[in-house]
Amino acid sequence: MSEEIEKVECLIIGSGPAGYTAAIYAARADLKPVLYQGLQPGGQLTSTTEVDNFPGYPDGIQGPEMMMDMQRQAERFGTDMRWGIITSADFSKRPFRLVADETKTILAETVIIATGATARWMGLESEARYNGHGVSACATCDGFFFRGQDMAVVGGGDTACEEASYLAKLGRKVYMIVRRDELRASKAMQNRVMNTPNIEILWNHVTREILGDGKTVTGALLENVKTGETRQIDVQGFFVAIGHTPNTDLFKGQINLDENGYIKTIPGTTQTNIPGVFAAGDVQDHVFRQAVTAAGTGCMAAIEAERFLAAQED
C-alpha cells in the first residue's frame, strides 16, 4: 500500500485566535492554507464564557461563539479546515514533513505553529464544575466581572502576584493562597503584593474544595498544610495562577524553546530559528496571553509566510 502524501503551501497547526487569524490572512493571500484544529477546536476560548475585551463586540460575546465566527470567516476565504492533530513533524529540510493523525503525510512549504498553551489546574472536581462560573485562569480576562467583590488567587509566583495586584484594584479583598511560607515571585512583585492593603496572603494553605451554590462560586475550603486545620473563605471569584504549559512537545529538539518550553521567535516577528516555520499566539507568548494579541501574531505569521514563499520564487 503506497503512502498517502499531500503537498501544501501553508500548514497551520492549531485553531485559536492565532490559528484562525493566520488562516484568514493566508487564504486571502491565496496560499491555500490547510488548518488542523487539534484536540480542542477553537482553543482555550472555547472554555471561556463571556469575552468582553475583544474589539468589535460592544456587548461582549461567548467564547465558543467567537471562535465559530473566526472559523467561518477563515473558511469563507477558502481555508481547508480539518478536525485532527499533527502527530509528528520533521523540520530538518524543506518541504517540511509532517504526519496528521499518525496516518497522512503532509509536505509543507511553510508551517505556522499556533498550538497555544494549556492552563495548569489544581485537579479538583469542583474546580472543573465551576470553571467559567467563578473559576478562571486569567485575571485580565475575567476580573472585571467581580468588581467590588472578594476574590482568591492560588499561586506564589510572578503570575500569581500580578493577578492578585490586578484584581486588588477591582475587588474589595483578594486572598492569595500560597502552599509554602514564602513567595517564589521576584522581589519587586513580592513588594507590590505586600504593600497592597486589600491583599491577604494565606501562607501554608492549599485548596481542598471550591464551594458554590450550583451556579456560581461562593467560597473555598482551605487546609493549613502544617497544622491540618481547615478554614472557609467567602469569595465570588477564584483565580488559578499556577502557570501554563505551552503545547510544544511535538517540536522539542527541532525548534528553539525557552526554559519553560515556549517557542522562541525573533523579536518583532513570528519567525523561529527554522526559516519557513513561524509561531503565533500563546505558544510563543507567556506575557500577554490575550485573544487579541494572539490574533495579531496570527496575522503577522501569515504575512511573513507569504513573503517567505515569494522570496523563494525570486
C-alpha positions as CSV (number, residue, x, y, z in Angstrom):
1,M,0.0,0.0,0.0
2,S,1.5,3.3,-1.0
3,E,1.9,6.1,1.5
4,E,-0.6,9.0,1.1
5,I,1.3,12.2,0.6
6,E,-0.2,15.7,0.3
7,K,1.7,18.9,-0.7
8,V,0.6,22.2,0.8
9,E,1.9,25.7,0.6
10,C,0.9,26.7,4.2
11,L,0.1,24.4,7.0
12,I,-1.4,25.9,10.2
13,I,-1.3,23.8,13.3
14,G,-3.9,25.0,15.9
15,S,-7.2,26.8,15.9
16,G,-7.4,29.5,18.5
17,P,-7.4,33.2,17.6
18,A,-3.9,32.9,16.3
19,G,-4.5,29.9,14.0
20,Y,-7.8,31.2,12.7
21,T,-6.4,34.7,12.0
22,A,-3.4,33.3,10.3
23,A,-5.8,31.2,8.1
24,I,-7.9,34.3,7.2
25,Y,-4.8,36.2,6.0
26,A,-3.1,33.2,4.4
27,A,-6.3,32.3,2.5
28,R,-6.8,35.9,1.3
29,A,-3.1,35.8,0.0
30,D,-4.0,32.7,-2.0
31,L,-1.7,30.4,0.0
32,K,-4.5,27.8,0.1
33,P,-3.9,27.1,3.8
34,V,-4.7,23.8,5.4
35,L,-5.5,24.1,9.1
36,Y,-5.6,21.2,11.6
37,Q,-7.8,22.2,14.6
38,G,-6.2,19.9,17.2
39,L,-8.0,18.2,20.1
40,Q,-9.7,21.5,21.2
41,P,-11.0,23.3,18.1
42,G,-11.1,27.0,18.9
43,G,-8.5,26.6,21.7
44,Q,-8.8,27.9,25.3
45,L,-11.5,30.4,24.4
46,T,-14.0,27.5,23.9
47,S,-13.9,27.0,27.7
48,T,-14.5,30.7,28.4
49,T,-18.0,32.0,28.8
50,E,-18.1,35.8,28.3
51,V,-15.5,37.6,26.3
52,D,-15.8,41.3,26.9
53,N,-12.4,42.7,25.9
54,F,-12.1,41.7,22.2
55,P,-12.5,44.8,20.0
56,G,-15.6,44.9,17.8
57,Y,-18.0,43.2,20.2
58,P,-19.5,46.1,22.2
59,D,-22.0,43.8,24.0
60,G,-19.4,41.0,24.6
61,I,-19.7,37.5,23.1
62,Q,-19.5,33.9,24.3
63,G,-16.0,32.4,23.7
64,P,-17.2,29.4,21.7
65,E,-19.4,31.7,19.5
66,M,-16.5,34.0,18.8
67,M,-14.3,31.1,17.7
68,M,-17.1,29.8,15.4
69,D,-17.2,33.3,13.8
70,M,-13.4,33.2,13.2
71,Q,-13.6,29.7,11.8
72,R,-16.4,30.6,9.4
73,Q,-14.5,33.7,8.3
74,A,-11.4,31.6,7.5
75,E,-13.5,29.1,5.6
76,R,-15.2,31.8,3.6
77,F,-11.8,32.7,2.1
78,G,-11.0,29.0,1.2
79,T,-9.2,27.6,4.3
80,D,-9.2,23.8,4.2
81,M,-10.4,23.3,7.8
82,R,-9.7,19.8,9.3
83,W,-10.5,18.2,12.5
84,G,-7.5,16.2,13.7
85,I,-4.0,16.6,15.1
86,I,-0.4,16.7,13.8
87,T,1.3,13.7,15.4
88,S,4.9,14.2,14.1
89,A,6.9,16.9,12.5
90,D,10.3,16.9,10.7
91,F,11.7,20.4,10.1
92,S,15.2,19.2,9.1
93,K,14.6,20.3,5.4
94,R,12.0,21.9,3.2
95,P,9.4,21.0,2.3
96,F,8.7,20.1,5.9
97,R,7.4,16.6,6.5
98,L,4.5,16.3,9.0
99,V,2.1,13.5,9.8
100,A,-1.6,14.0,10.6
101,D,-3.4,11.6,12.8
102,E,-0.5,9.2,12.5
103,T,-1.6,8.2,9.0
104,K,-1.4,11.0,6.5
105,T,1.9,12.6,5.4
106,I,2.0,16.3,4.5
107,L,4.8,18.1,2.8
108,A,4.5,21.8,3.7
109,E,6.4,24.7,2.2
110,T,5.6,26.8,5.3
111,V,4.3,25.9,8.7
112,I,2.5,28.2,11.2
113,I,2.5,26.8,14.7
114,A,-0.4,28.1,16.8
115,T,-0.9,25.2,19.2
116,G,-1.3,27.5,22.2
117,A,-0.7,26.8,25.9
118,T,-2.8,24.9,28.4
119,A,-3.5,26.4,31.9
120,R,-2.4,24.3,34.8
121,W,-5.3,23.4,37.1
122,M,-5.3,22.0,40.6
123,G,-7.3,19.0,39.5
124,L,-10.3,19.4,41.8
125,E,-13.7,18.2,40.6
126,S,-15.3,21.4,42.0
127,E,-12.7,23.5,40.1
128,A,-13.8,21.9,36.8
129,R,-17.5,22.2,37.7
130,Y,-17.3,26.0,38.3
131,N,-14.8,26.7,35.5
132,G,-16.3,29.7,33.7
133,H,-18.7,30.3,36.6
134,G,-16.4,31.9,39.1
135,V,-13.3,29.9,38.4
136,S,-10.8,31.3,35.9
137,A,-7.1,31.1,34.9
138,C,-7.0,34.7,33.6
139,A,-7.5,37.8,35.8
140,T,-7.1,40.2,32.8
141,C,-9.9,38.3,31.0
142,D,-12.4,37.8,33.9
143,G,-11.5,40.1,36.8
144,F,-13.9,42.8,35.5
145,F,-16.9,40.5,36.3
146,F,-16.0,40.6,40.0
147,R,-15.7,44.3,40.6
148,G,-16.3,45.2,44.3
149,Q,-16.3,41.6,45.3
150,D,-14.0,39.2,47.2
151,M,-11.6,37.0,45.2
152,A,-8.9,34.4,45.7
153,V,-5.7,33.7,43.8
154,V,-3.9,30.4,44.0
155,G,-0.1,30.5,43.5
156,G,3.1,32.1,44.7
157,G,5.0,33.1,41.6
158,D,5.2,36.2,39.4
159,T,2.0,35.4,37.6
160,A,0.0,34.9,40.8
161,C,1.4,38.2,42.2
162,E,0.5,40.1,39.0
163,E,-3.0,38.6,39.0
164,A,-3.6,39.5,42.7
165,S,-2.3,43.0,42.2
166,Y,-4.6,43.5,39.2
167,L,-7.6,42.1,41.0
168,A,-6.9,44.2,44.1
169,K,-7.7,47.3,42.0
170,L,-11.1,45.9,41.0
171,G,-12.2,44.0,44.1
172,R,-12.9,44.6,47.7
173,K,-10.5,41.9,49.0
174,V,-8.1,39.4,47.5
175,Y,-6.8,36.3,49.2
176,M,-3.6,34.8,48.0
177,I,-3.5,31.1,48.7
178,V,0.2,30.1,48.9
179,R,1.3,26.5,49.6
180,R,4.7,27.5,51.1
181,D,5.7,30.1,53.7
182,E,7.3,32.3,51.0
183,L,6.6,33.6,47.6
184,R,8.6,32.4,44.5
185,A,8.0,35.7,42.8
186,S,10.6,38.4,42.1
187,K,11.4,40.8,44.9
188,A,9.6,43.6,43.0
189,M,6.4,41.6,42.7
190,Q,6.6,40.5,46.3
191,N,6.9,44.1,47.4
192,R,4.0,45.2,45.4
193,V,1.8,42.4,46.9
194,M,3.0,43.1,50.5
195,N,2.3,46.8,50.1
196,T,-1.3,46.4,48.8
197,P,-3.6,46.7,51.8
198,N,-6.5,44.7,50.4
199,I,-4.4,41.6,49.6
200,E,-4.2,39.0,52.4
201,I,-1.7,36.2,52.0
202,L,-2.7,32.8,53.4
203,W,0.7,31.1,53.9
204,N,1.0,27.3,54.0
205,H,-2.5,26.7,52.7
206,V,-3.9,24.5,49.9
207,T,-7.4,24.4,48.4
208,R,-9.4,21.3,49.2
209,E,-12.6,22.3,47.5
210,I,-14.2,25.2,45.7
211,L,-17.6,25.9,47.1
212,G,-20.7,27.1,45.2
213,D,-24.4,27.3,45.1
214,G,-24.7,25.1,42.0
215,K,-24.4,28.1,39.6
216,T,-21.5,30.2,40.8
217,V,-18.6,30.2,43.2
218,T,-19.4,31.2,46.8
219,G,-16.2,30.3,48.6
220,A,-13.4,27.9,49.1
221,L,-12.4,25.3,51.7
222,L,-8.7,25.6,52.6
223,E,-6.3,23.5,54.7
224,N,-3.2,24.6,56.5
225,V,-0.5,22.1,55.4
226,K,1.4,22.5,58.7
227,T,-1.4,22.2,61.2
228,G,-4.0,20.3,59.3
229,E,-6.6,22.9,60.3
230,T,-9.3,23.8,57.7
231,R,-11.0,27.2,57.1
232,Q,-13.5,28.5,54.8
233,I,-13.2,31.8,52.9
234,D,-16.1,33.5,51.2
235,V,-15.2,34.6,47.6
236,Q,-17.1,35.1,44.4
237,G,-14.1,34.8,42.0
238,F,-11.4,32.1,42.2
239,F,-8.3,32.5,40.0
240,V,-5.8,29.7,39.5
241,A,-2.4,31.1,38.7
242,I,-0.1,28.2,38.9
243,G,1.2,28.6,35.4
244,H,0.6,27.5,31.8
245,T,2.2,24.7,29.8
246,P,2.9,25.5,26.1
247,N,1.8,22.8,23.8
248,T,5.3,22.3,22.2
249,D,6.1,18.6,23.0
250,L,5.9,17.8,19.3
251,F,8.6,20.3,18.4
252,K,11.2,19.7,21.2
253,G,14.7,19.1,19.8
254,Q,13.8,20.8,16.5
255,I,12.8,24.4,17.3
256,N,14.5,26.7,19.9
257,L,12.4,26.8,23.1
258,D,12.9,28.8,26.2
259,E,13.4,27.3,29.6
260,N,9.6,27.0,30.1
261,G,9.0,25.3,26.7
262,Y,7.7,28.4,24.8
263,I,8.8,28.7,21.2
264,K,11.5,31.5,20.8
265,T,10.7,33.9,18.0
266,I,13.0,36.6,16.6
267,P,11.8,39.8,18.4
268,G,9.3,41.8,16.4
269,T,8.5,38.8,14.2
270,T,6.9,35.3,14.4
271,Q,10.0,33.7,12.8
272,T,11.5,30.7,14.6
273,N,15.1,29.6,14.2
274,I,14.0,27.5,11.2
275,P,13.3,29.6,8.0
276,G,9.8,28.9,6.9
277,V,8.4,27.9,10.3
278,F,6.5,30.6,12.2
279,A,4.9,30.6,15.7
280,A,1.9,32.7,16.7
281,G,-0.2,33.1,19.8
282,D,0.2,31.7,23.3
283,V,2.7,29.0,22.1
284,Q,5.3,31.8,21.9
285,D,3.7,34.4,24.3
286,H,3.9,33.9,28.0
287,V,3.5,37.6,28.8
288,F,0.2,38.8,27.4
289,R,-1.8,35.6,26.6
290,Q,-4.8,37.6,25.2
291,A,-7.1,36.7,22.3
292,V,-6.4,40.0,20.6
293,T,-2.6,39.7,20.8
294,A,-2.8,36.1,19.6
295,A,-4.8,37.2,16.6
296,G,-2.3,39.9,15.9
297,T,0.6,37.4,15.8
298,G,-1.5,35.1,13.6
299,C,-1.8,38.0,11.1
300,M,2.0,38.6,11.3
301,A,2.8,34.9,10.8
302,A,0.6,34.7,7.6
303,I,2.1,37.8,6.1
304,E,5.6,36.5,6.9
305,A,4.8,33.1,5.4
306,E,3.6,34.8,2.2
307,R,6.7,37.0,2.0
308,F,8.9,33.9,2.6
309,L,7.3,32.0,-0.2
310,A,7.5,35.0,-2.5
311,A,11.3,35.3,-1.8
312,Q,11.8,31.6,-2.7
313,E,10.4,32.3,-6.2
314,D,12.7,35.3,-6.9
